[in-house]
Amino acid sequence: MISILEDEEGDVFTYTVKPGDSLGKIAVENKTNTRTIKKLNGLEGDTIYVGQKLKLPASR
């Protein structure tokens, strides 16, 4: 399920990490970049986990 919500960063949706995902892959598939994903989610490194919920910018 994907939910779109508004926060201080603008429109975002929640993405659940799947096996084989990486920040780079998620960024490319969602037309964003790893820096934006890290900022939205308070991540310092590149490590993500299956089942983790990430906020991603919604396409306009």
trRosetta pair geometry for C-beta under 8 A, 3 or more apart (Angstrom, degrees):
i j d omega theta_ij theta_ji phi_ij phi_ji
2 13 5.1 16 -179 177 98 129
2 14 6.7 178 -147 64 53 66
2 15 7.2 7 -116 -88 94 60
3 13 6.2 165 81 -149 39 76
3 14 5.2 16 48 23 89 109
4 11 6.1 2 -174 -172 104 100
4 12 7.2 167 -149 88 59 33
4 13 4.7 -37 -92 -87 66 94
4 58 5.2 56 -133 -91 110 148
5 11 7.6 164 87 -147 27 58
5 12 6.2 -24 66 66 73 80
5 13 7.4 129 15 -99 67 44
5 14 7.8 31 12 -27 109 95
6 10 7.2 -65 -144 177 72 27
6 11 5.9 -37 -98 -92 68 59
6 12 7.7 132 -113 20 21 76
7 10 7.4 -13 63 43 62 25
7 12 5.8 -19 22 17 108 125
7 55 7.5 -23 22 -158 146 152
9 12 6.2 48 80 -49 113 123
9 39 7.7 143 -115 120 139 104
9 40 5.7 -133 67 -110 177 90
9 55 7.7 111 54 135 143 134
9 57 7.3 -108 136 -93 114 90
10 57 6.7 24 83 -135 115 96
10 58 7.8 -138 126 38 93 89
11 57 7.0 78 87 -164 70 65
11 58 4.0 -66 129 44 107 123
11 60 7.1 129 47 -80 136 85
12 40 6.4 155 -121 -155 141 136
12 55 4.5 13 167 -176 140 102
12 56 6.3 147 -160 72 83 32
12 57 5.9 -59 -105 -104 72 36
12 58 5.9 -165 -112 -20 13 89
13 55 7.4 151 75 -151 26 59
13 56 5.8 -27 63 63 77 87
13 58 5.0 96 -21 -81 98 94
14 53 5.2 -8 -170 -172 109 108
14 54 7.2 144 -156 73 57 38
14 55 6.2 -38 -96 -96 61 58
14 56 7.7 138 -114 18 13 81
15 26 6.6 135 123 -155 154 122
15 30 7.2 -82 -68 -68 154 151
15 53 7.2 147 74 -157 40 56
15 54 4.9 -27 64 66 94 92
15 55 7.7 145 17 -111 82 10
15 56 5.0 34 -10 -7 124 125
16 51 6.5 -20 -172 -144 101 30
16 52 7.3 155 -153 78 56 37
16 53 5.6 -29 -96 -98 69 69
16 54 7.8 165 -90 19 20 75
17 21 4.9 -147 -158 69 79 146
17 26 7.5 -57 -109 -73 80 140
17 48 5.2 -171 -108 149 156 118
17 49 6.3 120 80 87 147 37
17 50 5.6 -134 111 -118 98 30
17 51 6.4 -34 64 31 89 23
17 52 4.5 20 15 53 128 86
17 53 7.7 -128 -3 -70 82 22
17 54 6.4 77 -50 -11 94 112
18 21 5.1 106 57 -29 65 117
18 50 6.5 24 -162 -133 19 86
19 50 5.4 10 -71 -103 63 130
20 25 7.6 -64 136 89 76 172
21 25 5.6 -148 -150 77 55 125
21 26 5.6 46 -168 -55 109 102
21 48 6.8 -61 107 94 106 131
21 50 7.6 136 33 -95 107 67
22 25 4.6 93 48 7 80 103
22 26 6.9 -150 85 -4 39 87
22 46 7.4 10 -171 169 92 108
22 48 7.3 150 -141 38 36 117
23 26 5.8 -59 -146 40 30 110
23 27 6.1 34 155 -24 65 109
23 34 4.5 72 140 -126 118 104
23 37 5.7 -180 -154 83 99 146
23 38 7.3 25 -149 -56 146 89
23 43 7.9 -164 -97 105 138 160
23 46 5.3 -116 11 -152 134 82
23 48 6.2 139 -58 -16 83 129
24 27 5.6 -55 -147 34 28 114
24 28 6.4 25 158 -16 64 105
24 34 5.9 -28 -80 -63 58 122
25 28 6.0 -55 -148 36 29 108
25 29 6.2 23 157 -14 65 112
26 29 5.9 -61 -145 42 28 108
26 30 6.1 -2 164 6 65 118
26 37 6.6 91 100 -105 120 158
26 48 8.0 3 -8 39 145 170
26 54 7.0 40 169 73 159 155
26 56 7.2 -130 160 -91 109 134
27 30 6.4 -80 -144 52 21 91
27 32 5.1 -104 -148 83 73 74
27 33 5.2 49 -165 -135 133 20
27 34 5.0 -76 -52 -57 151 61
27 36 7.6 127 -125 51 106 99
27 37 5.9 -108 -81 -20 95 131
28 31 7.7 26 -175 -71 28 35
30 56 5.2 -36 159 178 161 145
30 57 7.6 138 145 58 115 71
30 59 7.9 -144 -174 -48 72 98
31 59 6.5 54 60 -92 131 109
32 36 4.9 -103 175 69 113 138
32 37 6.4 120 112 -48 128 89
32 56 6.3 -170 14 -164 154 94
32 57 5.4 138 -95 38 137 109
33 36 5.2 97 60 7 75 101
33 37 7.3 -142 100 -3 40 90
34 37 5.5 -55 -148 39 38 113
34 38 6.1 40 155 -21 70 106
34 46 7.2 -10 -168 -115 137 95
35 38 5.8 -55 -149 36 28 111
35 39 6.4 28 154 -19 64 108
36 39 5.7 -56 -147 36 31 111
36 40 6.3 28 157 -17 66 108
36 57 6.2 -39 157 -16 135 121
37 40 6.0 -57 -146 38 28 109
37 41 6.2 -4 164 8 64 118
37 43 7.2 -6 123 31 79 134
37 54 6.3 7 -163 178 103 131
37 56 6.4 -13 -107 -105 90 78
38 41 6.4 -81 -145 53 23 92
38 42 7.9 -104 171 78 57 6
38 43 4.2 -102 -138 69 72 99
38 44 7.4 111 -166 -80 115 13
39 42 7.9 29 -172 -66 24 35
40 54 7.5 82 96 177 114 80
40 55 4.4 -129 151 89 119 106
40 56 7.0 145 80 -94 162 25
40 57 7.1 -151 -67 -48 149 75
41 54 5.3 -43 -79 -141 146 79
41 55 5.7 172 -73 35 83 86
43 46 7.8 87 152 -92 128 23
43 48 7.6 -28 -118 -76 149 88
48 52 5.4 -138 -172 56 85 148
48 54 7.0 -20 -135 -60 134 129
49 52 4.5 105 63 -34 78 117
